[in-house]
Amino acid sequence: MLAIIGGSGLTKLSTLELVRREVVRTPYGEPSGALMFGKLCGTQDVVFLARHGYGHTIPPHQVNYLANIWALKQAGVSEILSVASVGGIRADLGPGKLVVPDQIIDYTWGRPSTYFEGDDQVVHHIDFTHPYDEALRQRILAAAKAVSEEVVDGGVYAATQGPRLETAAEINRLERDGADVVGMTGMPEAVLAREQDLPYAAINVVANYAAGRASSEHGIAFDEIEVVLQGAMARVRTILECYCEC
């Protein structure tokens, strides 16, 4: 069963044929919201979870990532697709671009980021060389190609703390570090999925140029972001539907 975690701009999946809604309790507290069980394209079993809550009330640094991933694992999902909005750092990654990243740099701090801690836990290291599952990445790319949606294959996602956006100087630093896009929710979500042996991949929607870049040189135009996300998320839904059919 496929899990889809929706971020800013995708708090619900309108094409999901809802079967049931389940409130889940976990040893790590409450997930961001109820799990929405249903079908896409009439055949694919899907669980949808809104990362920021269904009213978009949970900021990135307060998302209970531990509870979210644990709840999806207990629900019986076999793979997770994350959808998240980002800022474009690279010059060719402007508003509306879709990116399927292949690497992460983590700049977050203070977020619980492992299931393996506590007095009764043995130290456990996982391999995180390639944070995104390559098979899932290739399926996303194939689905996009099948519906003639242009996506960028690969990119480095910089995960920042939030909820504020970055300064222009911070974006310059991220660029020097090799980052292509910047967001606030990619970690520890990706590593927790790896700890639970759940293949994980992402579709990043570029909502705006990052601070100090192109049209964001003098500031972020928030009124333009919603328009960009509406159009881009419609394209993401098309890709997800094909992903489930392919």
N, C-alpha and C positions, 0 to 999 in steps of 0.2 A: 504494500500500500504506500502511496506517495503522500508525503507531507509538503505543504506549501506554507512558508512563513512570509506573510506580507508586511511590508514596511510602509513608510510614508507614501501616500498615493494609492496604496492597495490594502485598505482596511477591510475590504470584503471582496469576495470573488463572485461577481454577478452571474457568471455562467455555471456556477456550481449548483447541481440539483441536490438540494439539502435533504438528507435522510434523517439525521438527528443531531442534536446539540448536547454536548456532554461537559459538565463542570467537573474538573479533575482536581483532587487534592494530592499533593506530593510531599515527600519528606523535606523538601526544600522551600516549602511555602506554596503560594498560589501562582499558577501561570498567568500570562498576560490577559487571558480571557478563556472562555469556553472553547473547547475543540469543536469545530464544525465538520461533521462527517457527511460525505455526499459522493456524488459521481460527476465526473467531467466527461462530456461527449457520450453520456449514457452508459459507459462501460468501465471507465477507470475509477477505482475507489480512491478517494482523496480525503485527507484531513487538512483543513485550513485553520491557521492560527494567525491572528493579527498581533504582531510583535509589540506594538505600542498600545494595545487595547482597542476595543471596537469603537471607542470614542476618541481615539488618538490622545490619550491622557497620560501615558507613561513615557517620560523622557529616556533617551538612550542609556544614560548611566544608571537608571533605576529599573531597567527591564530585568526581570528575574529569569535570566538565561538558563540557570540550573534547572528551575522548575519547568520551563518551556520544553527543553530537550528531553528531560526525564519523562514528562507527560506524553510526548510524542512516541518515545520508545515504548512506554507501557501500553500505548494505544495500538501497537503492533505495526508501526510504519517501518518500511524497509529502506527508504531514501528520503532525503530532504532537499527541496529547492528553496533557496532564499531569494526574495525580491527586495531590493533596497535602493533608495535614491542616493545619489552621490554628487559631489562636485567634481568637475573636470579640471585636472591639472595640466595634462598634456594638451597642446594647442589644437590637435585634431579631435579632441573629445569635448565637443560643445554640447549645449542643451539639446536634449532629445536623443542623443546617442545611447545605444544599448551596448553594454560591455559584459563579457563573460570572463571574469578575472581568473588568473591562475596562481597568483601569489598574494600574500598578506604581509604587511608590516604593522605590528601592534604598538600603538602609543597610548593605550588606555592604562588606567591605574585604579587600584582599589576595588576592582570588580571581582567577585568570587569566580574563579576560572578553572576549577578542577573538582571532580567528584572524589578525588583521592587525597583527602586531608582529614586530619582529626587524630585523636590519640589512638584509635583502634585501627588506623589505616597504615598499610605498608606503602612506602614510597613507590610510586608507579610513574614511569616515564613512557611517553608515546612518541612515535616517529611523526613529525609534522613537517617533513621536508617539502612535501607537496600538499598544501592544506585543503585543496579542492579535489574531489574525486574526478579523475580524468574521464572515466566512462560516462559519468553524468554530464560533464562538460561537453563531450562530443555529441551526446544525444540532444542537448540544448541547441548546439550549433547546427545539427542536422535538421531539427524541427524548424529553426529559423530559416534555413535555406529552403526547406520544403514549402514554406508559405511566403517566400520572397521578402523576408524581413532582414534588413542589414544589421548585423551585430559585429562587434569587434572581438576577435578571438585572442584572449589573453590580456593581461594587464595586472599591475600591482595595486592592490587596494590598501590604502593607509587607514587604519582604524584609530580615530581620535576620541577623546573623552566626551566632548560635548557637555551640556547641550548647546553651548555657544558655538558659533562658527569660528573658523580660524582667522588669524591675522594674515596679512599679506606676507610678512616675514616668515611665519610658520609654514605657509604654503611653499615659499622658496626653499625652506629647509626640507620639506617633504619631497620636493622635486629633486633636490640634490641627493636625497636618500634613494631615489629611484621610483618613487610613487607616481602612478598615473591618474588615480582617482582617490577621493577622500570621502569617508563616511564615518558613522559613529556606532554601527551595530554589528559589524562583521566579526568582532571578537568581544567576548569569548565564545560566541555562538558556534563558530566553526570548530574550535578545539574541543568543545564539549560534545559535539556530534561525533568527532573522532573517538573520544573516550568511550562513547556508547556504541561504537562500531556501526555508526550510521553514515553511509555515503552522503556527502554534502557538496552542493555546488550552488552558484549564485548567478543571478542576472542583476547587474547594476544599471540603473536608469540615471543618466546624467541630467540632473534638474537645472544646473546652472554652472557657469564657470566658477572655479574656486576663487577665493579672495585675491584681488590684485591681478587677475587674469582677464584679458579681453573685455567683454561687456561688464565684468565685475571689478574692473580696475579701481573704481572709486567707491564701490560698495555693492552689496547683493540686492538685486531687485526682487523682493519677495513676491510682489504682485504678479510677476511673470512666471514664477516657479509653478504655481498651480495650473496654469494653462499648459505649460510644457508637460507636466506630469499626467494630465488628463489624456493628452494625445499619446504619450509614450506608453502609459499603462494599458491602453487599448491594444497596442501592438504586442505588449508582453502577454496579455490574455490570449491573443491569437497564437503566439508561440507555445504557451502552456497547453492550449487545446490540442495543437498538433503533437506536442511532446507525448500527450496521453494517448493519442491515436496511433502514433508511429510504432 
